[in-house]
Structure formats: C-alpha cells, structure tokens
Amino acid sequence: RQCDSLLAETQDVLGAWLKAPIEDLDRVARDPDPAHRQVELSERERDVLRLTAAGKTSSETATELGITLRTVTYHVANLLLKLRVANKTQAVVTAMKLGLLD
C-alpha cells in the first residue's frame, strides 16, 4: 500500500511538472542572479582560485603554494561546491561575476 501511495504521488508530481510551461521550468532551473549570492571562501581557497584564474594547473598551484596536489584538489572541490559549478573554468567565471577575484 505504501508503494502504491508513493507511486501515485510521484506520478502526480511528474504529471504537473510535465504540464508546466517551459518558462516556469527555465526559471526554476536557473541559478539565482550571481550578484545576489554570498559566497565565503577561505584564504587558501582564494589563493587556489586566483592561481587557477591565472592559468596555473593544479600541479603548478601546489608547487607555488607549497602544498600537495591532493590538497589543491581538495580546495578545488570545495570551490566547485561553494560556487555551485561543475569545473574550474566555470568557477573562475562565476568568481569574476561575484567580484571574488578583485
């Protein structure tokens, strides 16, 4: 019975979603305006972001900061999560829009 109830509820939600106007779905899917987002980065995350924006590889960043490649990878992963992006290029672009590289 619980499965049937859950299935019916899921079908209702999916049915409503499929009938929603494209404009509504687009609005929901978009990120909020980057200018209104507040992102707090650690000093080391800012260092990694700055060097990434300068075109440094993770290995070069590790050498320049005197940390391991694994630590750089950790900071990059945190940046991607905090900035809600998929890769380092998007992180740099988003950071620029947010004024984090000034």
Sequence and secondary structure as in RCSB ss.txt:
>XXXX:A:sequence
RQCDSLLAETQDVLGAWLKAPIEDLDRVARDPDPAHRQVELSERERDVLRLTAAGKTSSETATELGITLRTVTYH
VANLLLKLRVANKTQAVVTAMKLGLLD
>XXXX:A:secstr
 HHHHHHHHHHHHHHHHHHS HHHHHHHHS   GGG      HHHHHHHHHHHTT  HHHHHHHHT  HHHHHHH
HHHHHHHHT SSHHHHHHHHHHTTTT 
